[in-house]
Amino acid sequence: MKGGIFIISKKMSVEDFAVLRESLDSGRQSPKTIGDTLLLTVLLQLLMFYVTYFISAESSIYPNIGRIQSIHLYVTAVLVLLSIIFSIPSIYKKMEKTQYLISIIVSQNLFGVFLYLCALFLVGEAYGVTEKFLVNFTYLTLLFGVLIFIVTSIRFYVLLKKGKYRKDSTGDELRAKFETKLYLPAMIIGSVGFVFILQYLFSRLENSDIGMIFYIVLPFLIFYTMLFILPEQLVILYCKCRFKSFNFNKRDY
């Protein structure tokens, strides 16, 4: 088991990952599509930075906001620059794997990190909330996020080992049934954990209105959804690095 899913996957052939190629075959994740999307995320990342640190954090007592903002500004600036660079055809056609890696980081930053911080900063605006509570709540939500990533990764690995991502005439129906069974533990853990987080949160937000609670809960849900899909993103990146058939030629085929 040393090295986890990516080391053990070396024993597998390209057929074991065939289903993951469907998003590439359809063109949804072609270099051109990713390049256009990265160009769009330039404005989105700048907008989310403004919303996160100049609106959500405006009245928040969350500790070390200034330091977090400085670090995140640097990271976002680098990602914005890379997004522009890898939206240029002459570059991404030569560095397709790097482009896909950047798209993963950008998507996790845009729909994961930004929304997670927005939610934390909004919690810091609630009446009666202390810095100690905010720190403990951060640890709790991050621990839950790590748990989701681990459980999802294990589920993904079991599916791969069972051959449920192989392309065959009868595999789709069997895979659907098998995935349903493996989704159940993840859904149970996710539901129980999220309910616990909500209870812990609402114990300090008794005087908050429904609108504020909605704007806090929704970003957390999206953040955990991004962690849920992260293992698949990483496995596709692994396949692009290992298998030639997961990459596009100069004519985008």
N, C-alpha and C positions, 0 to 999 in steps of 0.2 A: 504493500500500500504506500510505500515511500514515494513522495512527490505528488500523491493525489491523483486526480482524474486525468491530468495531462500526461503524466508518465505512463500510467497504465494504458492510456488510449493509444500508445505507440504500437500495441499489439493488435490494434484494430485496423481494418482496411477501409478504403474510401467508401465501400458499400455500406459500412456501419453508420455512416453519417449522411447518407444520400438524401434523406428527407430535409435536412438542414439546407440543402442546396436549392430548394424550391423558391425561397425568397430571392435568390440570385438569378435563377432561371427566369423568373417572372420580370426581372428588371427593377424590382422594388429596392434592391440594395446594390445596384450597379454603380461603378465609380462615378458615372455622370450624375446619377440621381443623388448619390451621397454628396458629390461636389456642389450641386445646386442647393441641397439642404444645408450644408455647412455655411454657404454664403448667406442663407436666410437666418441662420442662428447667430450671425454677427450682431444684427440689430436686436434679436431676442435676448442675447446674453447681456448686452448693454442695458436694455430695458429692465431685465430682471435684477441687475445689479442696483439700478436706481430704486426700484420698488423695494428691494430687500433692505438696503441700508439707509435710504432717505425717506421711506414711508413706514415700513414695518418696524424699523429700529428707532424711529424718531423719539418715542416716549418710553422706550423699553429700558428696564433696569438690568437686562441680561449682562453678566459680567464680561469685561474685555471685548466689547463690541468693536472698539477702535482697532485693536490688534487683529481681530478676526477680519475686519474690513480691509486692512492693509495687506494681509496675506492673500485674501480672496481676490483683491484687486489685481495683484501680480499674476496669480494663477489665471484669472479670467482674461487679462490682457494678452498673456501668452497664447491661450486657447483661441482668442479672437484673431490674433495674427496667424496662427496655424490654420484656422478655418478659412481665412482668405487665401493663404498660400495653396492649400490643398483643394481649393475650388477651381484652380487653374488646370485645364486639361493636360497641358504638356508636363505638369508635375505629377498629378495623381495617376496618370497612365504608367509612369515609371515607378511609382511608389504606392501601389494599390493597398498593400498590407498596412503600411503606415497610415494611409488615409482612413482605413477602417478602424484602426486603433484610436485615432483622433476622434472619429465619429462616436465611438463608445464613450470616451472621456467627456466629450462635449455634451452628449445626451444625458449622462449621469450628473454632470454639473448643472445643466439647465433645468432638468425636470426632477432632479434628486436633491442636490446640495442646496441650491437656491431656495426651493420650496421648503426644505427641512429647516433652514435657517429662518425663513420668513415665519414659519409656525412657532419656532422657539422664541423669536423676538416678540411676536404677538402675545405669547403666554407671559412674557416679561412686562407687558403693559397692564395685565389684569390686577385688579385691586386685591391687596393682601398677600401678593406673591413676594417671596423673599429670594435673594440670590442663592441661598443654600438649597432651596426647593428647586430652583432652575438648574443648578448643577446636578442634583440627584436625578431630576427628570431627564436631563440630557444623557446621563449614563444609562438610565433605564431604556430610553428610546433607541440608543445606539446598540445596546446589548440585544434588544429585540431585532434590530436590523441585521446584526451579525448572525443571529439564530435563523432568520429567514433565509439568508444567503447560504448558510451551511446546509439546512434542510433541503433547499431547492437544488443545491449542487449534488447532494447525495441522490435525490430523486432522479436528476438528470443522468447521473452516472449509472444508476440501476437500469434506466431505460436503454441506455447505450449498450450495456453489457447483455441485456436480454434481446438485443437486436431489434428493438422497436422503432429505430430510426432507419432501418433498411427499407429500400424501395422494392415492394413486390405487390402483386395483385391482391393478396388477402391481408396484407399487413396493416392497412389503414384502419380497418374495423377492429382488429385485435389491439392495435396500438391505442385506439381511442378508449377501449375498455380498460387496458392496463394503466393508461395515464390517469383515468378517473380514480382507480384504486390508489395510485400513488399521490394524487392530488389531495386525497382525504386527510392523511396525517398532516400535510403542510397547511391545509385549510383549518384543521382543528387547532394546531399550534398557533397559527396566525390569528384566528378568532379569539382564542383564550388570551393570548398575549395582548392583543389590541384592546380587548375589553378591560384587562387589568390596567393598561396605560390610561384608558379613558377614565376609569374610576379614580386612579391616582391623580389625574389632571383635574377632574371635576370636583374633587374634594377641596380644591383651592379656587375654583372658578364659579362658586355658587351664585355670585351676584352678576355674572356676565350674561349678556343677552345671547339669543339663539344665533344671530348673525355672526358674532365674534367666534362662537364655538364652531360654527360651520367653517369659517375661514382658517381655523386652527386645525380641525380634523382633516379636511380635504387635502391640504399639502402633505400631511403625514401619510395618508393613504397612497398618494402618488409616489412619494419617496419610497415606500415599501414595495410598491409595484415595480419601480425601477430596479430595486435590489432583486426582485423575483425574476426579472428577465435578464439580469446581468450574467448568470452562468451560461445561458444560451449564446449571448453575445460573445463571450470569451471562447466558447467552444467553436463558434464559426470562425473567429480570428485564428484559432489553432489550426482549423482545417485549411484556411487560406495560406497559412505558413507551411503546412505539410503537403497538401494535395494541389497539384497544378489545375485540376478540374474545378476548383473553387475560385479560380481567378479568371479575369476577362482578358481577351486579346486586344490588339490595337483598334479593332473594329467594334469593340464593346460586345463581343459574343463570348 
